[in-house]
Amino acid sequence: MFFKKKDKAIKAYANGKMIPITQVEDQVFSQKIMGDGLAIFPDDNKIYAPCDGQISAVFEQTQHAVGITLKNGIELILHVGLDTVNLTEPVFQTVVKMNEQVKQGQLLIMYEKERLKELGYTDVTMCVIINEGESKNLEIHLTEHAVANETDIITYR
């Protein structure tokens, strides 16, 4: 008897409106230069781990992005905002450290949503797949509104 392998899921990292990465108003993301993915316009100011994994990158200076590597080698970057690498004042607070093991649903980044807007930045948050690792049948799923820690945004085997 054969058993169908169950797909594994990467969950939404924020509550909010989802868009295809091709609609992000930045060519590095929309042209998939870093990789394929999706984006969410967060309803609030918290970004959560979409999966279990190890923190593989922390942008120390601005704290606007983190990388996560799953056991199977999938590597994701969660990047809050466009051009936020240019920020000169602290708006973001990353609450995880390099090489830390995280669980799906764990808080990764908090930020001052209103201050970011006042400074002229959007908080559209991209999830970019920079390496598919050993995954099979990797698929991106878009819905109109994502629910953090509940909505499946990427499935794979």
N, C-alpha and C positions, 0 to 999 in steps of 0.2 A: 504494500500500500504506500502511495506517495502522499506526503504532506506538503501543502503549499506553504512556502516560507512567508511569514508575516512581514509586511513592510514596517520599517521603523520610521518614527516621525520626529522632525525638528519643529518645535512649537513657536508660536508668535512671541516675540520679545517685548512687545508693547501693545497697549490697547490703541486702536486707531484705524484710520482709513488706509487700505493697502493699494499700492499701485505697482505695475510692472517696473522693473529697473530701467527699462527703455524710456520711461516717462520722467525720470529724474532729470532736473534741469542742470546737469553737469555732464560733460562729454565723457569724462573718465568713467562714470557710472553708467550712463545711458548707452554708451557704445561697448559696454562690457569689457573695457580694457583690463580691469582688475579681475573680472570674472562675472559669471551670471549671478542673478539673485533677484531681490525684490526690495521694496521700500514701504515703510509705514510712516504716516503722519501721526505721531503720538498724541493721544488725548491728554496725557499728564506728563510728568517729568521723570519717569522711571523706566530704565531699560533692564530687562531680565535675561538670564541665561536661557537660550532657546533649547538647550540640550545639556547632557552631562559632558564634561570634557575638562581639558587643561587650558588655563589661560596661557596663550602663546605669544601675545603681544599686548602691551599697555602703552598708550601714548602719554608718557609721563608729563610732558610740559603742559598740554592743554587738557588731557584726560577725556577727550571726546570720542575715543574709539578703543575697542579691545578686540583681540583675536582669540578664538577658541579652537582647539584641535580635539576631535573626537578620537576614540580608541581605534577606529578603522581608518584613520588618516584624513578624514574630511577636515578641511580648515575653513573657518568662517571669520569674516571681519564684520563687526557691528560698528557702524560709523554714524555718529549723530551730527546732522547738519551738513551744509555745504560750505566749504572754505573755512570751517571752524578751526582748522589747524592754524589759522592766522590770528586767533584770539589772543589778546594781550592781557586780559584780566580773567581771574578764575570764575568760570561759569559752571564748569563740570566738576563732579567729584566721582572718581572711580573708586569703588569700595572693594576691589579685588586686586591681588598682586600677581606679578609674573610667576608662572609655573604652579599657581594655586589650582587645586582640583575644585571644580564647581559642579553643582547639581542643577538640573533643569528647574527653572523657576526662581533661582537665587538672584538677588539684586546685584547688578553689575555697576550701573552708572545712575547717578542722580544729577539733575541740573536745574538751573534757574531759568525756567521756561520764559517768563516775562522779560527778564534781563536779556536773554538771547535775542528775543524779538526786538527789544529797544535798540540793541546794537546792530540791527539790520540783518540778522541771520535767520534762516529757516531751521526748524528742528527735524525735517524729514530724515528718517533714520534708515540707512541701508543695511541689508544683510547680504554680503557678497561671499559667494563660494569661491575661494581662491585655489582650492585643491579638492578634487572629488575623492581622493584617497582610494580605498578598496571598495567603495560603494558601487552598487549596481542599480540600474533603473532609477537614478536620481531624478525626481520630478519636483517642480515648483508649483505650489497651489495658491491661487489668488482668490480671495473672497472680498466682498466690499468692505467689511469691517472685521478686523482681527481682534480677538480676545486674548490678552496676554496669558501665557501658560496653558491655553486650551486649544486654540486654533492650530491645526496642522498646516505649516507653511511649506515644508519640504518633506518628501518621503523618499526612502531608499531601502535597498536590501543589503 
